[in-house]
């Protein structure tokens, strides 16, 4: 069997970091963060990465007619987070193409700096009808400048 080894999930510079306090609604009946909520936490990191690094928001991109649905997602769960834990969400841009963007994420607990989650998301660029579309040249250039720092 000739299986291609997965690319490692590491962060590149520049990396955007922010803190997030786990709310009760993030947890399941076991008192730990429900696994699916990490994708929402990734979204928080991704939104703030774009706002900080490119000075643009998802809302701005949507006003330009661009939508970025997730076309691929991966999470490697290393340890649980609990209600009221303070987390550090670290996000970096792994790469981009004319049609997609890939972000990497690491989530640590502040108290002990334990790695909780490692993951990535890939986003296709589509128009409002859901058809694949090219990223605008200026946006491609801005993303490439971040990737090549």
ZITAKA-V635514 format. One line per field, one symbol per residue. ss: DSSP state (~ for helix, > for strand, _ for the rest). phi: phi as a letter, one per 40 degrees, with the letter a starting at -180 (. if undefined). psi: psi as a letter, one per 40 degrees, with the letter a starting at -180 (. if undefined). Layout:
# ZITAKA-V635514
ss=???
phi=???
psi=???
This chain:
# ZITAKA-V635514
ss=______________>>>>>>>__~~~>____>>___~~~~~~~~~~~~~~~~~____~~~~~~___>__>>>>>>>>____>___>>>>>>>>>>>___>>>>>>>>>>_____>>>>>>>>>>_>_____>____~~~~~~~~~~~__
phi=.bcccccccbcbccbcbacacccdcccbccgbccdccccccdcdccdccccccbfabdddccccgbbbccbaaabbcbacbbdgccbbcbbbccaabcbabbbbbbbbccdbfccbabaabbbccbcccgcdbccddccdccccccccc
psi=hghhhiiigiiiiihhiiihhhideeiaeeeihhddeddddddddddddddddefiiddddddeehigiheiihhhhdiiiiheihihhhhihdiiadeihhiiihhihddefhhdihiiihhihiadeehhiiiiddddddddddde.
